[in-house]
């Protein structure tokens, strides 16, 4: 993967928007002592480089009725079918993450389900037909913590190098 060279303005912008994605561009511009247009251009550049991948609101799945969170390790009968399986997984709305992994599984997914019965139906009706040789489910009782990558610390370390 490419490591992009960022100047001090890029780093300052990333630090600010990583702390609050809703910070107005004009506030970022004032803090950085540049024009609002310059901030818009930099945000567009960072997006085009693939460093910024959008912004979004985070919805609490449990508050909208998805009480079961599960992580499932998948093994495929035919690992050459990765791309086909990924395409199929993308069509299952309850699957919110999919990772290619090393170790015991070909891929690892994260699923939200309304309850355990719903989870069983997803596994039986939607996952098994994808050509799994086996799967292993781990149900999460809750997240101890969840956080974003500490952009400020990484950027500061880079600046001190």
N, C-alpha and C positions, 0 to 999 in steps of 0.2 A: 504494500500500500504506500502511496505517495505521502510524504511528509511535506506540508506546504510551509513556505517561509512567510511568516506574518510580521508586519511592522508593528511599531508600538501603538499606532492608532487602531489597527485591527485587534490587537490584544486588549486594549482598553474597552473597545466596543463589545468584544466577546465577554469580558469580565462583567460589564454592566448588564447585558441582556441575559446572561446566564443566571444572574441573581434575581432578575425580574423581567420576564419576556414581554410584559405589558408596558414597560417603561416607554414613554413617548420618545420618538426619534429626536424631537426638538430638545428634550432634556438631555439626551445622549450628546447631541451636538453642542449644547451649552457647556456641558462638563468637559467635552473634548476640545473645546475652543475651535470648532469648525462649523461650516454651514450645515443646515438640514439636508441640503442636496448632497453634500459630501457623505453624510451618514447613509442616505438612501443608496448611493453608489457603492459604498463599502459593504452594506448589507447584501446588495445584489451580487457583488463580487464573491463574498463569502458563501452565498447560496450556490452560485455557479461553480465554485470550487468543491462543493459538496461538504463543506465544513458545517454550514447551517442546513438543517434538514426540516425547516418549517417550525411552526409554533402551534401549540394546541392546548386545549383545556384538558385537565385530568379528571376523569369521572371515577368516583368510587364505585366499583362494581357491586359491592354488597348493598349500597344504598339504593341501587336500582334492581335488586332482586337476585343477583348472582352470588349466592352464599358459598359456593364451593370453588376453590382455586386448586388446580392440580398441575403438576409437572409430570410429563409422560415421556419416558425414553422409548424410542421406536427403533425396531430392527426390521429391515426390509428383506423379503425373500430375494429380491433382485436389486442390489444397491445401485445398479446402473439406471434405475428408474427414479433417481433422486428428483430430477427436474419435474417429472410428471406428478410425483407425490407432493412436491412443494406447491405446484399449481393447484392441486386438489385441496391441500390444506388451506390455501389462501381463500378458498370458497366456503370454508367452514367458519362462520362468524365468531364462534366461541373460541377458536384458536387465535390467540393474540400475539404469540411469539413462536418462532421456529428457528432453531440453531443447528448447524452442522457441527458435529462434535468428534472428539477422539474418545477412546475408551470403549465402554460396553455398548454404546448405542450408535446407530447411524445418524440419528437426529434426535433432538430433544425439543419438546414443545411445551407451551404454557397454555392452559385452557381455563376459562371461567364457565361454570355451569350453575343453573338455578339451585340444584341440590344433587345429592349423590345419585339418585335415580336418573336424573338428566345426564349426569356424567357417564353413567353406564350406557345409556342410549347413544351418546356421542361415540363412545369407544366401539360399541357393537355395530351401530348402523352407519357410522361415517368413517371411522378409522380402520377397522378391520378389513373392509372392502378395498383398501388402498394397496393391499399386498404385503401385510405385515407378517413376519415370521413370529414375532413376539413383541410385547410391550410391557412396560413396568410403570405403574402409576404411583405417584407420591402426592398425597393430599396435604395441602398447607393449612394449618390451623390459624395462621395469621402471620403477617409480616412484622418482624422485630423492628426493622427500619428499612427505609427506601430513600435513596438520595441520588442526586445528580452528580456527575463527575465534577470534582472541585477545580473548575477551570482557573480560578484566580491563583491557586497555589501552583498549578502546573506552569502557568504562564510566567509567574514570578520566578520560579526556579529556572526557567528557560532564559529569562532576562538576566539572571545573575551568573549564567554560565559564561 
